[in-house]
Structures are given as C-alpha cells and as structure tokens.
C-alpha cells in the first residue's frame, strides 16, 4: 500500500473509533483534500458503511452514527442510473455524509464529478420535533376506543368470546370458545407519528405505518378472511388454502392471497394504490381488470384515471429494499423528489408541510434511521440548498 494511502487509512480508523486527536483530524482533512476518491476514499467509506449497517442498536453517544445512513442530494438526471450504480452511490454517499456532519471539515463530491462541494452552515431551527413511535388506537365493535400508546400489557378488551391482548407492542386475539355467536369487527388506527403491529385471529401479522388503519373481524369465519386497509401496511399472511385472505383497498382495489408477504401503500395523498409482493403470489383485482404478481413486482392502480375510463393495473419491477424501509425503521429516499419526501415526513413527525415559493425540483439518494429528530433530519436535507422554517409548533415551511 502506498505510504499516503496507509496513513489515510490509519487516521480514518482512529477518527471512526473516536480516538483521533485534533492534530490527527487536521492531518486527515489535509490528506483527503488531495486524495483520490476512487483509490483512497471509496474503500474506507464502504468499510464504514458495512460496519454501521450491521449495527442494529444505536445507544447513547451513537447518535452521530445514525448520520452514517443519511442521504445527501445528487442532481436529478434525465435518465435513471442502473440499479447497481444507484445502490453503490447510496452506500458511499451515505457514508460520506457523516464526514461532513460530524464537523471534521471534510467534504464530499457531487455525483457527476470529483470537484469538492462546499458545505454552508444553516441557521438553527428554533423548534425540534421528535420522531414517531409505537402506538395506535383500537376501535372496538361497540365504538369504544382504546389508546394503546402507554397501555400496560394484558387483556385490553373482551368481545363475544374473544380476548384482545396487548403484549410487547403487539396486539393479538385469543378465542375463548370454538365458535363465535357474533362476528365483531375492530379497527386499528395509527395516527400521524405512530406505527403498530397486530397478529390477527388466524396468526397473520400486519405492520401498520403512520396514518393508516386496518379493519378486521375478531374471529375469521366462513370461506374467506377479509380485511380492509387505508394508508400503508405490510402483511405476513398465515397460509390456509381453504380460506383465502382478501384485502380491500381504496380505489376499488382488492388483493387475494393464500399465504404470502406483501406491502400495500394506499395513502389518500398518493397518486396510485401500490401493492408490492415480497414472497408467494397475489392477485390484484379492480372492477375492470386483474393481474397475478410475482415476487419483486409492484402493481400500481392510478387514483386519477380519466372519467369513464377503467382503472388499469400497471405491473413494474420494485425496489423492495426501498419499499420495506419504513417497516425496518428506515427512511429510504432513493431517487425520491422533495414532495414525496415531505409527505413521508408529514406522516412520521405529525407535521403540516407548506411551500413558500413552490416545490423545488430536488431529488435525493440514500437512507437513514427513522429515530432521528426532525431538526437533525432537516439539517441533512438543507445540504441540498433547500431550507426550512418551523412555525406554530408543527408547521414546516419549505423555503427555496
């Protein structure tokens, strides 16, 4: 190894492990300013990325490590980059961002070249908002509502021979009698800033993203298992060939499965209802069409079809890593526009987003942990040149 390369690696390792002195940091900055990104930086950043992404817990003092999974902007391109290229960029851009944000004075490169991009300081945001957390509202068959956010584990309701049980952040159902005299329906709703998990009476597990709802019976009877969803949910359906599982979505979309893993995104402020299959097979049905999906595919049904025009089912290849990021505790902003990013933040941080001078045409890359505060996240986004102001408590104004 070249002597300079070896010294960069040594200094970087000491900095990464919080052992470097001020003089060593200054030396690292000086060497990196003349280093080759391809030969010197990429291997170090890739190694740092791999270390951080294998860490599942971020305890006290490791908040900065979250920045390791943070995005930074790359200018929008007219033609999408190949998937392998995009994923590679995500990995080292996210790792590079930590060098900027830890205040070491290091810099990063734009996607198209190797020229250093200056990082300007942003005015401090006067008010911080914490990220979302586990919580939901359970609406029972009689209309009674139970707030699950701070409820202790145990039986939370008894309905027509069925117990509703809360344990370790998951709701489940225990049927006390082999037959139910009355089928009761419950609705589990997650407000903005909340997410939750429920095990249905057939052992199907459903994760609800923020601002979503799931309506289901407390016991499945008859020849089908039918539930309704709004917002976003991830299903791991228990197999039962004698009783197909059917999900009813907005825009007259239905999903039929026997046993599979899939994600649905049916937020009212999204342009289409999306179903993404991870395992097994599902059939997506509208009033005028149907399609069978394979793993790795996404079915899209537009909410804005022209009048008197039947809604079509569009099947595309899906980036399942990006789609499942929310369930895995991450934001994934790969090639996402600012408006799309703001919709996600509005749900997770329970904020209102307004644009002072229109919506800037900015796209992002990378992923980050969803446990970061809103102020911390906005400081990252401001590296793109767009700025923000928080006013009236939970109103986020996008400046440009």
N, C-alpha and C positions, 0 to 999 in steps of 0.2 A: 504494500500500500504506500502511495506517495506520502511523504512526511507531513505535508499540509493537510491532506485528507485525513490522516491518522489523528492529527491534532484537533481537527474539527470534530471528529467522532468522539474523542476524549472529552472535549469541552461540552459538547452537546449532551453526552451521557451524564456529566456532572450537573449540568443545568436541569435536565429532565428529572433527576433524582433530588433536586433541591439542595445540592451540595456545593454549587459554584459560588465563588466569591465575586465581589463587584468587579475586580480586575479580570477575572476569568470570563464574566459575562461580556465585558467590553472587548476582550480579545476575540470571543466568539462572534460578536457583531462585526468586528473588523474583518475577520476571515471570511464570513459568509457574504459580505458585500462584494468580494472578489471571487467567490466560489462558483463552480459550475453547478447549476441546478440539477442537471442530468446525472452527474457523477458524484456530487457531494451531498446535495440536499435530499434528493428523492429517496435514497436508501435509508437515511436517518428518519425521515418523516414517515415512511412506510412502516419502519420498525416501531416508531412511537404510536402510530395508528393501531397496529396489531396489538400492542400491549394494552392500550386503552379499551379497545372494543372487546377484549376478553375479560374486562373487569365488569362485574355485574352489580357491585355496590359502590356508591360514592359517599363516603362518610365525611365527617367534619375535617376541614382542611383540604378536601379534594374538590372543592367547588370549581377551581380553575381547570381541573381535569375534564370537566364537562365541555369546556371550550374545545377540547380535542375533537369533538364530534360536531363542530359547528361549521355552518356554511359561510361562504363568502361569495359575493357575486361574480359571475362571469358574464360578459356582454352577450346578449341574445344573438343567436346565429340563425341564418335563414334556413339552413338545412340541419336537421338533428344530427349530432355526432353518433357514431356507432355505440351500442350499449357498452361494449367493453371499454371504449375510450371514456365514456361518461362516468362509468364506475371508477375507473382509475383516477380521473380528475377529482371525483368526490373524495377519494381516500386521501390524496395528498393535499388537496385544498383544505380539507377539514383539519388535517394535521398542521398545515402551515398557519392557519388562522390562530392557533394557540400561541405561536411565536409573537404575533402582533399583539394579541390581547393580554399577554402576561407582562407587557410593559418592558420587554427587553430591548426594544428599539429595532428589532428585526423587521424584515419586510417580506412581502410576497409578490409574486408575478401575476400579471394578467394572463388569461387563458391563451391568448394568441401569440404571446411573445415572452421574452425574458427580461423586459425592462422593469425596474422596480417601480411599484405603485406607492406613492406617499400615503400615509395614513393620517388623516386630520383628526384632531380631538373634537368630540361632540359636546355641546352644552349638556350639563347634567339634567336628567329628568327629575322633576320635583316630587314625583309620587311613584311608589312602587306597588306592584300588584303581584301577589303570589300565584304560582301555577295551580292548576286544578288538582283534585284529589279524589279519593274513593268516596262515593256517596250516591244516593238515589232516593226517590220517593216511590213507595209501593201503594198503589190504589187497590183496595180490596173490592170484592164483588158488591158489597153494600155501600160503596162510595167512601168509606173511611180511608184516610190517608195516613201512612206511617212513614216518618222521615227516618231513613236508615243510617244517616251520616255518623251519628255518635251513639247509636243504639248498642247496648251490650249484646253479646252472643246469647242465643237462646231462642225459644219459641216466640215469634212476634205476632202470630195470628193462628186461629183455628177456624176452618171454613168447611162445613159439610163433610166432616170425616177426614179432613186433610190438615196437617200441621204445616205452617210456614216457618222455616228455621233459618236463623242467621248465624253463620259461623265463619270466622276468619275472612271477612269481607265478601262472602258469597251467600246468596240466598238459595235455599233448596226446599223441597217438598217431601213430606212423609205421609203416605196414605195409610190411615189407621184401619180402614175397613176395605175388604177386597173389591167391593162395588160401591160406587158413589150414587146416592139418590138424586143429587143435583149437581150439574156441572157449573162450577163457579169460574169466572174469568177475572184475572188480575192484570194490572198494567204496571210495569216497572218503568219509571221515567228518570232520566238523568238530566238535571238542569245544566245550564252552561257551567263549565268549571267542575264537572263531576263525571266519573265513569264507574261502571259497576259490572259485576258478574253474577249470573244466575244459573243454577242447574235446574232444568225443567223436570217435570214428573217422570219423563222417560229417560232421564240421565243425559239428555242433550245439554251441552254447556254453551251459554251465549254471553259474549262480552259486549257491553253497550258503551259506545263512545259518548262524548259530551253532547248534550242537547238532542237526545234520542229517546225512543220509547219502544217497548215491546209488550204486546197484549197476548195472553196465552191462558189456557184453562189450567186449573189446579190439578186436574187429572185428565189424561187422554183416553177417550172412549170412541167407539165406532170404528170406522175403516180408514181414518186419516188422522194425522197430527197437524193441526192448523194453528199458525200464529201470525201476527201482524206486526210490521216494523215501520217506524219512521226514523230518519236520521241514519246512523251508521251502526252496524253490528257485525260481529264475527261469530259464526256458528261452527261448532263441532257436533254434528248430528249423530245420535246413537242409532245404530243400524236396526231396522225392523222392517223386513220386506213385506210383511203382511199389513203394515200400517205406514204408508208413505208420509213423509214430512213435507208440508207445504207452507211456504212463506208468502204472505200477501204484502205487496209494497204499493206505494203511491203510483200514480200514472197507470193504474190497471195492470201492473206487472205482478206475475206470480212465479214462484220457483218451486219445482218439485224435486225432491231428493229421496234417496233410500238411506244413505249413510255417507256423510262426506264433510269436508271442511271448506267453507266459503265465506266471503265477506260481501256485505251489501252496503252501498252508500246511496241513501235516498233522502238526503237533505233537501228541504224545500228551496234553498237558495243556490242549489247546483243545477246546471243545465240539463243533466241527464241522470237517470237512475242506473247505477252501475252494480253489476254482480261479478265478483271475481272468484274463480274456482282455484283452490289450492290442492285439493285431493278428492278423488272419486269422480262422479259425474252429476250434473244437474241439468234440468230442462227449464229454460226461461220461456214464459208464456205471456203474450199480450192478447188483446182482443182480436188481433188480426194475424198474428204470427207466432212461431215458436222455434226454438233452437236448442240443440244439445251442446253443452260445453265440455271441453276437456281441461285438465289441469294446466294452469298457466295462462288461461284465456279470461278475457273480460267481456261481458255482454253489456252494451250500452243502449238504453232506450231514451230517446230525447223527450224532454218535457214540453218542448216548444214546436211540435210538429204542426205544419200548416193546417188550417181549418179543413175538416172533411178529408184529411189525409191520414191513412192509418200509420200508427207508430211502427217504425221498423226496428229490428234488433240488429245492432252492429256488433260483430264479434272481432275483437282485436287481441294481440298479444299483450300481456300485462306485466308490469314491473311489480311482482308480488312483494319484493322487499320494501318498496315504497308504500304500497297499499297497506301492508301489515305493520308499518312503523308505529302507528298510534297504539295498537294492541301491545306492542313490545316496549312501550314507554318512550318513543322517539318521535321527533318531527323529522320528516324526510321531504326536503324542498327541492328535490332533483328536477331541474328544468321547470320549476313552478313560477308562475307570474306573481307579481306583488298582490294582486287582488285575491288570488287563490290562497296565498299565504295569510293574508289578513282575515279571510273567512275562518281559517283554522284557528288563528289566534283569538278571534272573537268568541268562538265556542269554548276554547280551553281556559281562557282567562276571564270569561264573563265580562266582556267589554263591548262597547259600541265603537265602530270604526267609521270615520268620515274622512273625506278627501278635500283638502282646502283648495287645491288647484288642479283637479283632475287626477287620473290614475297614471302614475309613471309607468313607462314600458320597461320594467326591470325584471330579470329572471335570476333565479338562484340555483345553487348546487349544494349538495351536502346534507348531513343530518346532525341532529343534536338531541340531547336528553330533554324530555318534556318537564323535568323537575326544576328547570332554571326559572328565575323570576322574570317578569315581563321586562323590567328595566334592563336586566342582563341580556335578554334576547334582543331588545331594540338597539342596544349598543352595538351588537354584531351587525344587525341589518343596516345601521347607519354608515357602515363602512362602504356601502354601495353608493352613497351620495344622497339617498333619500333620508329625510329627518322626520321626527315625530314630536308631538306635544301631548301630554296627558292633562286633561282638564275636567273639572266637575266630577272628580273621583274615578270614573270608569269610562271616560270618553277619550278615545285615542284619535288624535288629528294627524293625518298624514300630510307632511309638508313636502314641497318639491320646487 
